[in-house]
Amino acid sequence: MTTFEVHALRLGTIRADKSGTVYGHPEGTVLAVPIWAAAIEGGGRRILVDTGIRDADKWSRIQPHTIAPEETIDAALATLGWRRRDVDIVINSHLHYDHAENNLAFPQAQFYVSDEEWRWASDPSSEQAWAYDIEWTGDDVTFMNYCLVQRDHYDVLPGLRIIQTPGHTPGHQSILVNTEEGLLCVTGDAACMMDNFTLPAPPGTHVGSAASLASLKKISNLSDRVLMNHDPELSSYQSSGFPVAPEMGAQTPIGETTHH
């Protein structure tokens, strides 16, 4: 089994209330929420999990977004010594704009998206429709670039596995990566920050609290460490010392009651 190296790439910042990432958190705590992608290398392959944003001005009409010069997709990759054409594989946790707006920059890549997410993104609920206002296919990146994953525990490569983690969206997926520090889960938005695990609480936007909580517990059970794609505690290009996956018991998510 290949042991991979993982770097956190910062691809922008959203100025947002914490209630948008942690459901049930009282409004009024405004954070600089980072947009992380994971750059994964091993076995002669270069992989990205999520591709970040491209048009900060467009999304700033909703809430403030910024992309520092070093946070453009080209600049972030260049710091690792990568170019766009070096990326073999792109895995999208889901197709919200902040995870997929740069997809078209990688026409040579093989993409992996869950079949359920692909169908949901083509006709999302009105509440989430704004977040899918991007193109993830075009002249150079077509439907044929995408592998639509239809099952759980899908091995992209030995040591790189996709698991289905619905809740934030119906077709959300997370990625387990074999590293020197154990199994690292790139969570996408199944967990935006540690509060999602410890309270526990779904992300602020979700299609089902029970599904979100089950996905959090699944990640906790399967992984040793977590790279959460909006974690404000990570550092740019961090490649080790990611947060330890917390143990989760049978708990009731915020905003729900237990029925007997």
Buried (B, 14 or more C-beta within 10 A) or exposed (E): EBEBBBBBBBBBBBEBBBBBBBBBBEEEEBBEBBBBBBBBBBBEBBBBBBBBBBEBEBBEEEEBBBBBEEBBBEBBBEEBEBEBEBBBBBBBBBBBBBBBBBBBBBBEBBBBBBBBBBEBBEEBEEEBEEBBEBEBBEEEBEEEBBBBBEEEEBEBBEBBBBBBBBBBBBBBBBBBBBBEBEBBBBBBBBBBBBBBBEBBBBBBBBBBBEBBBBBBBBBBEBBBBBBBBBBBEBEBEBBEEBBEBBEBEEBEBBEEEEEE
